[in-house]
């Protein structure tokens, strides 16, 4: 199992509420701005998110630029999630597309 890459435009075309966005940026950056509806993923809450999210729920992992999210996406794929994406360009690309 592995993850796929997802562009900002592909994310915007997905039905809201049909997927989970997990933001792995630092707490301060997340508190300043984040994709609406996203959850802040930390080492402390990762297991809780894994246990409370059905494995059939699409997971979109977001970081700053789309690099670190790839490792986290691979982790969720290894945990048995069936549809896992790394957001290409990360939060920065999402923010640029939504200005």
mmCIF file as gemmi writes it, N, C-alpha and C atoms, coordinates in Angstrom:
data_model
loop_
_atom_site.group_PDB
_atom_site.id
_atom_site.type_symbol
_atom_site.label_atom_id
_atom_site.label_alt_id
_atom_site.label_comp_id
_atom_site.label_asym_id
_atom_site.label_entity_id
_atom_site.label_seq_id
_atom_site.pdbx_PDB_ins_code
_atom_site.Cartn_x
_atom_site.Cartn_y
_atom_site.Cartn_z
_atom_site.occupancy
_atom_site.B_iso_or_equiv
_atom_site.pdbx_formal_charge
_atom_site.auth_seq_id
_atom_site.auth_asym_id
_atom_site.pdbx_PDB_model_num
ATOM 1 N N . UNK Axp A 1 ? 0.834 -1.193 0 1 0 ? 1 A 1
ATOM 2 C CA . UNK Axp A 1 ? 0 0 0 1 0 ? 1 A 1
ATOM 3 C C . UNK Axp A 1 ? 0.872 1.246 0 1 0 ? 1 A 1
ATOM 4 N N . UNK Axp A 2 ? 0.405 2.257 -0.695 1 0 ? 2 A 1
ATOM 5 C CA . UNK Axp A 2 ? 1.155 3.5 -0.691 1 0 ? 2 A 1
ATOM 6 C C . UNK Axp A 2 ? 0.185 4.661 -0.846 1 0 ? 2 A 1
ATOM 7 N N . UNK Axp A 3 ? 0.723 5.858 -0.78 1 0 ? 3 A 1
ATOM 8 C CA . UNK Axp A 3 ? -0.099 7.057 -0.898 1 0 ? 3 A 1
ATOM 9 C C . UNK Axp A 3 ? -0.015 7.6 -2.313 1 0 ? 3 A 1
ATOM 10 N N . UNK Axp A 4 ? -0.912 8.537 -2.615 1 0 ? 4 A 1
ATOM 11 C CA . UNK Axp A 4 ? -0.94 9.211 -3.903 1 0 ? 4 A 1
ATOM 12 C C . UNK Axp A 4 ? -0.712 10.7 -3.667 1 0 ? 4 A 1
ATOM 13 N N . UNK Axp A 5 ? -0.361 11.386 -4.726 1 0 ? 5 A 1
ATOM 14 C CA . UNK Axp A 5 ? -0.213 12.84 -4.661 1 0 ? 5 A 1
ATOM 15 C C . UNK Axp A 5 ? -1.54 13.475 -5.066 1 0 ? 5 A 1
ATOM 16 N N . UNK Axp A 6 ? -1.852 14.614 -4.455 1 0 ? 6 A 1
ATOM 17 C CA . UNK Axp A 6 ? -3.106 15.309 -4.72 1 0 ? 6 A 1
ATOM 18 C C . UNK Axp A 6 ? -2.797 16.785 -4.914 1 0 ? 6 A 1
ATOM 19 N N . UNK Axp A 7 ? -3.306 17.364 -5.974 1 0 ? 7 A 1
ATOM 20 C CA . UNK Axp A 7 ? -3.099 18.799 -6.196 1 0 ? 7 A 1
ATOM 21 C C . UNK Axp A 7 ? -4.151 19.583 -5.421 1 0 ? 7 A 1
ATOM 22 N N . UNK Axp A 8 ? -3.9 20.865 -5.24 1 0 ? 8 A 1
ATOM 23 C CA . UNK Axp A 8 ? -4.853 21.729 -4.551 1 0 ? 8 A 1
ATOM 24 C C . UNK Axp A 8 ? -6.177 21.751 -5.305 1 0 ? 8 A 1
ATOM 25 N N . UNK Axp A 9 ? -6.13 21.828 -6.634 1 0 ? 9 A 1
ATOM 26 C CA . UNK Axp A 9 ? -7.384 21.857 -7.406 1 0 ? 9 A 1
ATOM 27 C C . UNK Axp A 9 ? -8.153 20.545 -7.253 1 0 ? 9 A 1
ATOM 28 N N . UNK Axp A 10 ? -7.454 19.404 -7.162 1 0 ? 10 A 1
ATOM 29 C CA . UNK Axp A 10 ? -8.134 18.133 -6.935 1 0 ? 10 A 1
ATOM 30 C C . UNK Axp A 10 ? -8.784 18.112 -5.545 1 0 ? 10 A 1
ATOM 31 N N . UNK Axp A 11 ? -8.07 18.648 -4.554 1 0 ? 11 A 1
ATOM 32 C CA . UNK Axp A 11 ? -8.636 18.714 -3.202 1 0 ? 11 A 1
ATOM 33 C C . UNK Axp A 11 ? -9.891 19.574 -3.205 1 0 ? 11 A 1
ATOM 34 N N . UNK Axp A 12 ? -9.831 20.712 -3.877 1 0 ? 12 A 1
ATOM 35 C CA . UNK Axp A 12 ? -10.985 21.616 -3.905 1 0 ? 12 A 1
ATOM 36 C C . UNK Axp A 12 ? -12.182 20.993 -4.608 1 0 ? 12 A 1
ATOM 37 N N . UNK Axp A 13 ? -11.949 20.01 -5.477 1 0 ? 13 A 1
ATOM 38 C CA . UNK Axp A 13 ? -13.059 19.372 -6.19 1 0 ? 13 A 1
ATOM 39 C C . UNK Axp A 13 ? -13.674 18.216 -5.399 1 0 ? 13 A 1
ATOM 40 N N . UNK Axp A 14 ? -13.033 17.818 -4.296 1 0 ? 14 A 1
ATOM 41 C CA . UNK Axp A 14 ? -13.561 16.733 -3.476 1 0 ? 14 A 1
ATOM 42 C C . UNK Axp A 14 ? -14.734 17.242 -2.639 1 0 ? 14 A 1
ATOM 43 N N . UNK Axp A 15 ? -15.66 16.368 -2.343 1 0 ? 15 A 1
ATOM 44 C CA . UNK Axp A 15 ? -16.837 16.72 -1.567 1 0 ? 15 A 1
ATOM 45 C C . UNK Axp A 15 ? -16.459 17.001 -0.114 1 0 ? 15 A 1
ATOM 46 N N . UNK Axp A 16 ? -16.706 18.209 0.381 1 0 ? 16 A 1
ATOM 47 C CA . UNK Axp A 16 ? -16.391 18.507 1.783 1 0 ? 16 A 1
ATOM 48 C C . UNK Axp A 16 ? -17.06 17.506 2.714 1 0 ? 16 A 1
ATOM 49 N N . UNK Axp A 17 ? -16.325 17.089 3.723 1 0 ? 17 A 1
ATOM 50 C CA . UNK Axp A 17 ? -16.857 16.126 4.683 1 0 ? 17 A 1
ATOM 51 C C . UNK Axp A 17 ? -16.657 14.672 4.297 1 0 ? 17 A 1
ATOM 52 N N . UNK Axp A 18 ? -16.193 14.441 3.065 1 0 ? 18 A 1
ATOM 53 C CA . UNK Axp A 18 ? -16.001 13.056 2.613 1 0 ? 18 A 1
ATOM 54 C C . UNK Axp A 18 ? -14.565 12.582 2.835 1 0 ? 18 A 1
ATOM 55 N N . UNK Axp A 19 ? -13.721 13.439 3.418 1 0 ? 19 A 1
ATOM 56 C CA . UNK Axp A 19 ? -12.313 13.128 3.631 1 0 ? 19 A 1
ATOM 57 C C . UNK Axp A 19 ? -11.839 13.861 4.877 1 0 ? 19 A 1
ATOM 58 N N . UNK Axp A 20 ? -10.666 13.483 5.37 1 0 ? 20 A 1
ATOM 59 C CA . UNK Axp A 20 ? -10.032 14.161 6.507 1 0 ? 20 A 1
ATOM 60 C C . UNK Axp A 20 ? -8.738 14.802 6.024 1 0 ? 20 A 1
ATOM 61 N N . UNK Axp A 21 ? -8.54 16.082 6.357 1 0 ? 21 A 1
ATOM 62 C CA . UNK Axp A 21 ? -7.257 16.74 6.106 1 0 ? 21 A 1
ATOM 63 C C . UNK Axp A 21 ? -6.503 16.776 7.429 1 0 ? 21 A 1
ATOM 64 N N . UNK Axp A 22 ? -5.303 16.22 7.424 1 0 ? 22 A 1
ATOM 65 C CA . UNK Axp A 22 ? -4.454 16.207 8.608 1 0 ? 22 A 1
ATOM 66 C C . UNK Axp A 22 ? -3.259 17.123 8.359 1 0 ? 22 A 1
ATOM 67 N N . UNK Axp A 23 ? -3.13 18.142 9.166 1 0 ? 23 A 1
ATOM 68 C CA . UNK Axp A 23 ? -2.094 19.167 9.017 1 0 ? 23 A 1
ATOM 69 C C . UNK Axp A 23 ? -0.966 18.866 10 1 0 ? 23 A 1
ATOM 70 N N . UNK Axp A 24 ? 0.241 18.641 9.487 1 0 ? 24 A 1
ATOM 71 C CA . UNK Axp A 24 ? 1.367 18.255 10.347 1 0 ? 24 A 1
ATOM 72 C C . UNK Axp A 24 ? 2.31 19.417 10.661 1 0 ? 24 A 1
ATOM 73 N N . UNK Axp A 25 ? 1.919 20.63 10.292 1 0 ? 25 A 1
ATOM 74 C CA . UNK Axp A 25 ? 2.779 21.783 10.584 1 0 ? 25 A 1
ATOM 75 C C . UNK Axp A 25 ? 2.823 22.035 12.095 1 0 ? 25 A 1
ATOM 76 N N . UNK Axp A 26 ? 3.712 22.921 12.511 1 0 ? 26 A 1
ATOM 77 C CA . UNK Axp A 26 ? 3.857 23.2 13.945 1 0 ? 26 A 1
ATOM 78 C C . UNK Axp A 26 ? 2.585 23.862 14.488 1 0 ? 26 A 1
ATOM 79 N N . UNK Axp A 27 ? 2.351 23.735 15.799 1 0 ? 27 A 1
ATOM 80 C CA . UNK Axp A 27 ? 1.118 24.262 16.4 1 0 ? 27 A 1
ATOM 81 C C . UNK Axp A 27 ? 0.873 25.749 16.13 1 0 ? 27 A 1
ATOM 82 N N . UNK Axp A 28 ? 1.93 26.555 16.171 1 0 ? 28 A 1
ATOM 83 C CA . UNK Axp A 28 ? 1.749 27.991 15.94 1 0 ? 28 A 1
ATOM 84 C C . UNK Axp A 28 ? 1.275 28.268 14.515 1 0 ? 28 A 1
ATOM 85 N N . UNK Axp A 29 ? 1.895 27.63 13.535 1 0 ? 29 A 1
ATOM 86 C CA . UNK Axp A 29 ? 1.484 27.835 12.139 1 0 ? 29 A 1
ATOM 87 C C . UNK Axp A 29 ? 0.045 27.388 11.929 1 0 ? 29 A 1
ATOM 88 N N . UNK Axp A 30 ? -0.307 26.246 12.518 1 0 ? 30 A 1
ATOM 89 C CA . UNK Axp A 30 ? -1.672 25.736 12.393 1 0 ? 30 A 1
ATOM 90 C C . UNK Axp A 30 ? -2.668 26.702 13.026 1 0 ? 30 A 1
ATOM 91 N N . UNK Axp A 31 ? -2.319 27.269 14.183 1 0 ? 31 A 1
ATOM 92 C CA . UNK Axp A 31 ? -3.247 28.176 14.871 1 0 ? 31 A 1
ATOM 93 C C . UNK Axp A 31 ? -3.433 29.484 14.109 1 0 ? 31 A 1
ATOM 94 N N . UNK Axp A 32 ? -2.419 29.907 13.362 1 0 ? 32 A 1
ATOM 95 C CA . UNK Axp A 32 ? -2.512 31.143 12.582 1 0 ? 32 A 1
ATOM 96 C C . UNK Axp A 32 ? -3.429 30.944 11.369 1 0 ? 32 A 1
ATOM 97 N N . UNK Axp A 33 ? -3.265 29.832 10.666 1 0 ? 33 A 1
ATOM 98 C CA . UNK Axp A 33 ? -4.072 29.56 9.472 1 0 ? 33 A 1
ATOM 99 C C . UNK Axp A 33 ? -3.962 28.091 9.11 1 0 ? 33 A 1
ATOM 100 N N . UNK Axp A 34 ? -5.075 27.531 8.646 1 0 ? 34 A 1
ATOM 101 C CA . UNK Axp A 34 ? -5.097 26.14 8.197 1 0 ? 34 A 1
ATOM 102 C C . UNK Axp A 34 ? -6.28 25.922 7.253 1 0 ? 34 A 1
ATOM 103 N N . UNK Axp A 35 ? -6.253 24.825 6.554 1 0 ? 35 A 1
ATOM 104 C CA . UNK Axp A 35 ? -7.355 24.478 5.659 1 0 ? 35 A 1
ATOM 105 C C . UNK Axp A 35 ? -8.599 24.258 6.525 1 0 ? 35 A 1
ATOM 106 N N . UNK Axp A 36 ? -9.704 24.916 6.2 1 0 ? 36 A 1
ATOM 107 C CA . UNK Axp A 36 ? -10.921 24.754 7.011 1 0 ? 36 A 1
ATOM 108 C C . UNK Axp A 36 ? -11.295 23.277 7.173 1 0 ? 36 A 1
ATOM 109 N N . UNK Axp A 37 ? -11.597 22.909 8.414 1 0 ? 37 A 1
ATOM 110 C CA . UNK Axp A 37 ? -11.999 21.539 8.701 1 0 ? 37 A 1
ATOM 111 C C . UNK Axp A 37 ? -10.849 20.582 8.947 1 0 ? 37 A 1
ATOM 112 N N . UNK Axp A 38 ? -9.62 21.067 8.769 1 0 ? 38 A 1
ATOM 113 C CA . UNK Axp A 38 ? -8.48 20.17 8.966 1 0 ? 38 A 1
ATOM 114 C C . UNK Axp A 38 ? -8.243 19.914 10.45 1 0 ? 38 A 1
ATOM 115 N N . UNK Axp A 39 ? -7.585 18.812 10.73 1 0 ? 39 A 1
ATOM 116 C CA . UNK Axp A 39 ? -7.193 18.474 12.095 1 0 ? 39 A 1
ATOM 117 C C . UNK Axp A 39 ? -5.684 18.644 12.207 1 0 ? 39 A 1
ATOM 118 N N . UNK Axp A 40 ? -5.241 19.121 13.353 1 0 ? 40 A 1
ATOM 119 C CA . UNK Axp A 40 ? -3.805 19.262 13.578 1 0 ? 40 A 1
ATOM 120 C C . UNK Axp A 40 ? -3.281 17.91 14.051 1 0 ? 40 A 1
ATOM 121 N N . UNK Axp A 41 ? -2.407 17.309 13.275 1 0 ? 41 A 1
ATOM 122 C CA . UNK Axp A 41 ? -1.829 16.004 13.593 1 0 ? 41 A 1
ATOM 123 C C . UNK Axp A 41 ? -0.509 16.199 14.319 1 0 ? 41 A 1
ATOM 124 N N . UNK Axp A 42 ? -0.402 15.611 15.513 1 0 ? 42 A 1
ATOM 125 C CA . UNK Axp A 42 ? 0.832 15.672 16.292 1 0 ? 42 A 1
ATOM 126 C C . UNK Axp A 42 ? 1.218 14.256 16.701 1 0 ? 42 A 1
ATOM 127 N N . UNK Axp A 43 ? 2.413 14.087 17.203 1 0 ? 43 A 1
ATOM 128 C CA . UNK Axp A 43 ? 2.81 12.776 17.726 1 0 ? 43 A 1
ATOM 129 C C . UNK Axp A 43 ? 1.885 12.351 18.863 1 0 ? 43 A 1
ATOM 130 N N . UNK Axp A 44 ? 1.384 13.338 19.609 1 0 ? 44 A 1
ATOM 131 C CA . UNK Axp A 44 ? 0.546 13.047 20.769 1 0 ? 44 A 1
ATOM 132 C C . UNK Axp A 44 ? -0.845 12.548 20.381 1 0 ? 44 A 1
ATOM 133 N N . UNK Axp A 45 ? -1.412 13.04 19.259 1 0 ? 45 A 1
ATOM 134 C CA . UNK Axp A 45 ? -2.779 12.636 18.917 1 0 ? 45 A 1
ATOM 135 C C . UNK Axp A 45 ? -2.87 11.684 17.728 1 0 ? 45 A 1
ATOM 136 N N . UNK Axp A 46 ? -1.733 11.27 17.185 1 0 ? 46 A 1
ATOM 137 C CA . UNK Axp A 46 ? -1.749 10.403 15.995 1 0 ? 46 A 1
ATOM 138 C C . UNK Axp A 46 ? -2.504 9.098 16.247 1 0 ? 46 A 1
ATOM 139 N N . UNK Axp A 47 ? -2.23 8.438 17.367 1 0 ? 47 A 1
ATOM 140 C CA . UNK Axp A 47 ? -2.89 7.165 17.642 1 0 ? 47 A 1
ATOM 141 C C . UNK Axp A 47 ? -4.394 7.356 17.804 1 0 ? 47 A 1
ATOM 142 N N . UNK Axp A 48 ? -4.803 8.423 18.448 1 0 ? 48 A 1
ATOM 143 C CA . UNK Axp A 48 ? -6.231 8.719 18.623 1 0 ? 48 A 1
ATOM 144 C C . UNK Axp A 48 ? -6.915 8.92 17.27 1 0 ? 48 A 1
ATOM 145 N N . UNK Axp A 49 ? -6.252 9.644 16.368 1 0 ? 49 A 1
ATOM 146 C CA . UNK Axp A 49 ? -6.812 9.877 15.032 1 0 ? 49 A 1
ATOM 147 C C . UNK Axp A 49 ? -6.903 8.553 14.273 1 0 ? 49 A 1
ATOM 148 N N . UNK Axp A 50 ? -5.878 7.728 14.368 1 0 ? 50 A 1
ATOM 149 C CA . UNK Axp A 50 ? -5.892 6.421 13.701 1 0 ? 50 A 1
ATOM 150 C C . UNK Axp A 50 ? -7.065 5.582 14.2 1 0 ? 50 A 1
ATOM 151 N N . UNK Axp A 51 ? -7.262 5.564 15.515 1 0 ? 51 A 1
ATOM 152 C CA . UNK Axp A 51 ? -8.31 4.735 16.105 1 0 ? 51 A 1
ATOM 153 C C . UNK Axp A 51 ? -9.713 5.28 15.849 1 0 ? 51 A 1
ATOM 154 N N . UNK Axp A 52 ? -9.862 6.596 15.71 1 0 ? 52 A 1
ATOM 155 C CA . UNK Axp A 52 ? -11.191 7.176 15.569 1 0 ? 52 A 1
ATOM 156 C C . UNK Axp A 52 ? -11.606 7.433 14.118 1 0 ? 52 A 1
ATOM 157 N N . UNK Axp A 53 ? -10.719 7.203 13.174 1 0 ? 53 A 1
ATOM 158 C CA . UNK Axp A 53 ? -11.022 7.446 11.765 1 0 ? 53 A 1
ATOM 159 C C . UNK Axp A 53 ? -11.163 6.112 11.034 1 0 ? 53 A 1
ATOM 160 N N . UNK Axp A 54 ? -12.307 5.875 10.388 1 0 ? 54 A 1
ATOM 161 C CA . UNK Axp A 54 ? -12.456 4.628 9.629 1 0 ? 54 A 1
ATOM 162 C C . UNK Axp A 54 ? -11.382 4.504 8.545 1 0 ? 54 A 1
ATOM 163 N N . UNK Axp A 55 ? -10.877 3.306 8.338 1 0 ? 55 A 1
ATOM 164 C CA . UNK Axp A 55 ? -9.797 3.092 7.355 1 0 ? 55 A 1
ATOM 165 C C . UNK Axp A 55 ? -10.255 3.362 5.926 1 0 ? 55 A 1
ATOM 166 N N . UNK Axp A 56 ? -11.56 3.472 5.712 1 0 ? 56 A 1
ATOM 167 C CA . UNK Axp A 56 ? -12.092 3.761 4.376 1 0 ? 56 A 1
ATOM 168 C C . UNK Axp A 56 ? -12.207 5.262 4.107 1 0 ? 56 A 1
ATOM 169 N N . UNK Axp A 57 ? -11.982 6.073 5.144 1 0 ? 57 A 1
ATOM 170 C CA . UNK Axp A 57 ? -12.041 7.534 4.979 1 0 ? 57 A 1
ATOM 171 C C . UNK Axp A 57 ? -10.789 8.011 4.253 1 0 ? 57 A 1
ATOM 172 N N . UNK Axp A 58 ? -10.949 8.739 3.146 1 0 ? 58 A 1
ATOM 173 C CA . UNK Axp A 58 ? -9.763 9.299 2.482 1 0 ? 58 A 1
ATOM 174 C C . UNK Axp A 58 ? -9.037 10.277 3.413 1 0 ? 58 A 1
ATOM 175 N N . UNK Axp A 59 ? -7.718 10.159 3.463 1 0 ? 59 A 1
ATOM 176 C CA . UNK Axp A 59 ? -6.863 10.998 4.306 1 0 ? 59 A 1
ATOM 177 C C . UNK Axp A 59 ? -5.998 11.858 3.388 1 0 ? 59 A 1
ATOM 178 N N . UNK Axp A 60 ? -5.989 13.176 3.628 1 0 ? 60 A 1
ATOM 179 C CA . UNK Axp A 60 ? -5.125 14.103 2.895 1 0 ? 60 A 1
ATOM 180 C C . UNK Axp A 60 ? -4.173 14.715 3.918 1 0 ? 60 A 1
ATOM 181 N N . UNK Axp A 61 ? -2.879 14.469 3.751 1 0 ? 61 A 1
ATOM 182 C CA . UNK Axp A 61 ? -1.889 15.002 4.686 1 0 ? 61 A 1
ATOM 183 C C . UNK Axp A 61 ? -1.289 16.271 4.088 1 0 ? 61 A 1
ATOM 184 N N . UNK Axp A 62 ? -1.229 17.31 4.927 1 0 ? 62 A 1
ATOM 185 C CA . UNK Axp A 62 ? -0.76 18.624 4.504 1 0 ? 62 A 1
ATOM 186 C C . UNK Axp A 62 ? 0.388 19.069 5.401 1 0 ? 62 A 1
ATOM 187 N N . UNK Axp A 63 ? 1.443 19.598 4.795 1 0 ? 63 A 1
ATOM 188 C CA . UNK Axp A 63 ? 2.547 20.196 5.56 1 0 ? 63 A 1
ATOM 189 C C . UNK Axp A 63 ? 2.772 21.6 4.989 1 0 ? 63 A 1
ATOM 190 N N . UNK Axp A 64 ? 3.978 22.118 5.083 1 0 ? 64 A 1
ATOM 191 C CA . UNK Axp A 64 ? 4.26 23.459 4.566 1 0 ? 64 A 1
ATOM 192 C C . UNK Axp A 64 ? 4.322 23.489 3.035 1 0 ? 64 A 1
ATOM 193 N N . UNK Axp A 65 ? 5.132 22.577 2.45 1 0 ? 65 A 1
ATOM 194 C CA . UNK Axp A 65 ? 5.409 22.62 1.012 1 0 ? 65 A 1
ATOM 195 C C . UNK Axp A 65 ? 5.134 21.309 0.28 1 0 ? 65 A 1
ATOM 196 N N . UNK Axp A 66 ? 4.634 20.301 0.985 1 0 ? 66 A 1
ATOM 197 C CA . UNK Axp A 66 ? 4.334 19.022 0.335 1 0 ? 66 A 1
ATOM 198 C C . UNK Axp A 66 ? 5.469 18.019 0.393 1 0 ? 66 A 1
ATOM 199 N N . UNK Axp A 67 ? 6.472 18.26 1.219 1 0 ? 67 A 1
ATOM 200 C CA . UNK Axp A 67 ? 7.602 17.337 1.333 1 0 ? 67 A 1
ATOM 201 C C . UNK Axp A 67 ? 7.416 16.411 2.545 1 0 ? 67 A 1
ATOM 202 N N . UNK Axp A 68 ? 7.32 16.994 3.731 1 0 ? 68 A 1
ATOM 203 C CA . UNK Axp A 68 ? 7.165 16.196 4.957 1 0 ? 68 A 1
ATOM 204 C C . UNK Axp A 68 ? 5.879 15.386 4.96 1 0 ? 68 A 1
ATOM 205 N N . UNK Axp A 69 ? 4.862 15.9 4.302 1 0 ? 69 A 1
ATOM 206 C CA . UNK Axp A 69 ? 3.571 15.199 4.283 1 0 ? 69 A 1
ATOM 207 C C . UNK Axp A 69 ? 3.674 13.837 3.609 1 0 ? 69 A 1
ATOM 208 N N . UNK Axp A 70 ? 4.659 13.663 2.733 1 0 ? 70 A 1
ATOM 209 C CA . UNK Axp A 70 ? 4.811 12.378 2.052 1 0 ? 70 A 1
ATOM 210 C C . UNK Axp A 70 ? 5.157 11.262 3.041 1 0 ? 70 A 1
ATOM 211 N N . UNK Axp A 71 ? 6.013 11.567 3.992 1 0 ? 71 A 1
ATOM 212 C CA . UNK Axp A 71 ? 6.383 10.58 5.008 1 0 ? 71 A 1
ATOM 213 C C . UNK Axp A 71 ? 5.182 10.249 5.893 1 0 ? 71 A 1
ATOM 214 N N . UNK Axp A 72 ? 4.429 11.264 6.29 1 0 ? 72 A 1
ATOM 215 C CA . UNK Axp A 72 ? 3.24 11.038 7.117 1 0 ? 72 A 1
ATOM 216 C C . UNK Axp A 72 ? 2.173 10.277 6.333 1 0 ? 72 A 1
ATOM 217 N N . UNK Axp A 73 ? 2.031 10.579 5.052 1 0 ? 73 A 1
ATOM 218 C CA . UNK Axp A 73 ? 1.063 9.856 4.217 1 0 ? 73 A 1
ATOM 219 C C . UNK Axp A 73 ? 1.445 8.385 4.117 1 0 ? 73 A 1
ATOM 220 N N . UNK Axp A 74 ? 2.72 8.102 3.955 1 0 ? 74 A 1
ATOM 221 C CA . UNK Axp A 74 ? 3.188 6.705 3.903 1 0 ? 74 A 1
ATOM 222 C C . UNK Axp A 74 ? 2.874 6.001 5.224 1 0 ? 74 A 1
ATOM 223 N N . UNK Axp A 75 ? 3.031 6.706 6.341 1 0 ? 75 A 1
ATOM 224 C CA . UNK Axp A 75 ? 2.725 6.152 7.657 1 0 ? 75 A 1
ATOM 225 C C . UNK Axp A 75 ? 1.249 5.755 7.746 1 0 ? 75 A 1
ATOM 226 N N . UNK Axp A 76 ? 0.349 6.634 7.31 1 0 ? 76 A 1
ATOM 227 C CA . UNK Axp A 76 ? -1.082 6.312 7.369 1 0 ? 76 A 1
ATOM 228 C C . UNK Axp A 76 ? -1.446 5.181 6.423 1 0 ? 76 A 1
ATOM 229 N N . UNK Axp A 77 ? -0.779 5.116 5.3 1 0 ? 77 A 1
ATOM 230 C CA . UNK Axp A 77 ? -0.992 4.01 4.374 1 0 ? 77 A 1
ATOM 231 C C . UNK Axp A 77 ? -0.572 2.687 5.022 1 0 ? 77 A 1
ATOM 232 N N . UNK Axp A 78 ? 0.578 2.702 5.702 1 0 ? 78 A 1
ATOM 233 C CA . UNK Axp A 78 ? 1.066 1.506 6.393 1 0 ? 78 A 1
ATOM 234 C C . UNK Axp A 78 ? 0.133 1.09 7.527 1 0 ? 78 A 1
ATOM 235 N N . UNK Axp A 79 ? -0.608 2.051 8.081 1 0 ? 79 A 1
ATOM 236 C CA . UNK Axp A 79 ? -1.544 1.759 9.173 1 0 ? 79 A 1
ATOM 237 C C . UNK Axp A 79 ? -2.874 1.195 8.655 1 0 ? 79 A 1
ATOM 238 N N . UNK Axp A 80 ? -2.966 1.004 7.347 1 0 ? 80 A 1
ATOM 239 C CA . UNK Axp A 80 ? -4.148 0.352 6.788 1 0 ? 80 A 1
ATOM 240 C C . UNK Axp A 80 ? -5.189 1.262 6.172 1 0 ? 80 A 1
ATOM 241 N N . UNK Axp A 81 ? -4.904 2.572 6.096 1 0 ? 81 A 1
ATOM 242 C CA . UNK Axp A 81 ? -5.857 3.463 5.433 1 0 ? 81 A 1
ATOM 243 C C . UNK Axp A 81 ? -5.791 3.208 3.931 1 0 ? 81 A 1
ATOM 244 N N . UNK Axp A 82 ? -6.973 3.1 3.318 1 0 ? 82 A 1
ATOM 245 C CA . UNK Axp A 82 ? -7.053 2.652 1.93 1 0 ? 82 A 1
ATOM 246 C C . UNK Axp A 82 ? -6.795 3.746 0.908 1 0 ? 82 A 1
ATOM 247 N N . UNK Axp A 83 ? -7.079 4.987 1.27 1 0 ? 83 A 1
ATOM 248 C CA . UNK Axp A 83 ? -6.948 6.093 0.325 1 0 ? 83 A 1
ATOM 249 C C . UNK Axp A 83 ? -6.23 7.237 1.034 1 0 ? 83 A 1
ATOM 250 N N . UNK Axp A 84 ? -4.932 7.375 0.765 1 0 ? 84 A 1
ATOM 251 C CA . UNK Axp A 84 ? -4.109 8.377 1.455 1 0 ? 84 A 1
ATOM 252 C C . UNK Axp A 84 ? -3.414 9.256 0.42 1 0 ? 84 A 1
ATOM 253 N N . UNK Axp A 85 ? -3.438 10.561 0.667 1 0 ? 85 A 1
ATOM 254 C CA . UNK Axp A 85 ? -2.845 11.52 -0.255 1 0 ? 85 A 1
ATOM 255 C C . UNK Axp A 85 ? -1.89 12.454 0.482 1 0 ? 85 A 1
ATOM 256 N N . UNK Axp A 86 ? -0.872 12.901 -0.229 1 0 ? 86 A 1
ATOM 257 C CA . UNK Axp A 86 ? -0.006 13.983 0.218 1 0 ? 86 A 1
ATOM 258 C C . UNK Axp A 86 ? -0.367 15.185 -0.65 1 0 ? 86 A 1
ATOM 259 N N . UNK Axp A 87 ? -0.655 16.319 -0.009 1 0 ? 87 A 1
ATOM 260 C CA . UNK Axp A 87 ? -1.056 17.512 -0.755 1 0 ? 87 A 1
ATOM 261 C C . UNK Axp A 87 ? 0.163 18.159 -1.401 1 0 ? 87 A 1
ATOM 262 N N . UNK Axp A 88 ? 0.22 18.132 -2.719 1 0 ? 88 A 1
ATOM 263 C CA . UNK Axp A 88 ? 1.333 18.729 -3.457 1 0 ? 88 A 1
ATOM 264 C C . UNK Axp A 88 ? 1.386 20.233 -3.198 1 0 ? 88 A 1
ATOM 265 N N . UNK Axp A 89 ? 2.567 20.717 -2.836 1 0 ? 89 A 1
ATOM 266 C CA . UNK Axp A 89 ? 2.746 22.138 -2.562 1 0 ? 89 A 1
ATOM 267 C C . UNK Axp A 89 ? 2.346 22.533 -1.152 1 0 ? 89 A 1
ATOM 268 N N . UNK Axp A 90 ? 1.701 21.624 -0.432 1 0 ? 90 A 1
ATOM 269 C CA . UNK Axp A 90 ? 1.346 21.841 0.96 1 0 ? 90 A 1
ATOM 270 C C . UNK Axp A 90 ? 0.421 23.014 1.197 1 0 ? 90 A 1
ATOM 271 N N . UNK Axp A 91 ? 0.425 23.491 2.447 1 0 ? 91 A 1
ATOM 272 C CA . UNK Axp A 91 ? -0.451 24.589 2.831 1 0 ? 91 A 1
ATOM 273 C C . UNK Axp A 91 ? -0.138 25.842 2.022 1 0 ? 91 A 1
ATOM 274 N N . UNK Axp A 92 ? 1.129 26.046 1.706 1 0 ? 92 A 1
ATOM 275 C CA . UNK Axp A 92 ? 1.509 27.239 0.939 1 0 ? 92 A 1
ATOM 276 C C . UNK Axp A 92 ? 0.789 27.281 -0.411 1 0 ? 92 A 1
ATOM 277 N N . UNK Axp A 93 ? 0.719 26.141 -1.104 1 0 ? 93 A 1
ATOM 278 C CA . UNK Axp A 93 ? 0.03 26.078 -2.389 1 0 ? 93 A 1
ATOM 279 C C . UNK Axp A 93 ? -1.476 26.275 -2.202 1 0 ? 93 A 1
ATOM 280 N N . UNK Axp A 94 ? -2.028 25.694 -1.132 1 0 ? 94 A 1
ATOM 281 C CA . UNK Axp A 94 ? -3.458 25.87 -0.858 1 0 ? 94 A 1
ATOM 282 C C . UNK Axp A 94 ? -3.775 27.339 -0.595 1 0 ? 94 A 1
ATOM 283 N N . UNK Axp A 95 ? -2.924 27.999 0.195 1 0 ? 95 A 1
ATOM 284 C CA . UNK Axp A 95 ? -3.136 29.4 0.528 1 0 ? 95 A 1
ATOM 285 C C . UNK Axp A 95 ? -3.05 30.282 -0.722 1 0 ? 95 A 1
ATOM 286 N N . UNK Axp A 96 ? -2.072 30.007 -1.58 1 0 ? 96 A 1
ATOM 287 C CA . UNK Axp A 96 ? -1.923 30.779 -2.826 1 0 ? 96 A 1
ATOM 288 C C . UNK Axp A 96 ? -3.143 30.624 -3.722 1 0 ? 96 A 1
ATOM 289 N N . UNK Axp A 97 ? -3.672 29.416 -3.788 1 0 ? 97 A 1
ATOM 290 C CA . UNK Axp A 97 ? -4.83 29.147 -4.657 1 0 ? 97 A 1
ATOM 291 C C . UNK Axp A 97 ? -6.114 29.738 -4.103 1 0 ? 97 A 1
ATOM 292 N N . UNK Axp A 98 ? -6.117 30.112 -2.844 1 0 ? 98 A 1
ATOM 293 C CA . UNK Axp A 98 ? -7.341 30.612 -2.208 1 0 ? 98 A 1
ATOM 294 C C . UNK Axp A 98 ? -7.276 32.079 -1.83 1 0 ? 98 A 1
ATOM 295 N N . UNK Axp A 99 ? -6.343 32.823 -2.423 1 0 ? 99 A 1
ATOM 296 C CA . UNK Axp A 99 ? -6.243 34.265 -2.133 1 0 ? 99 A 1
ATOM 297 C C . UNK Axp A 99 ? -7.124 35.044 -3.074 1 0 ? 99 A 1
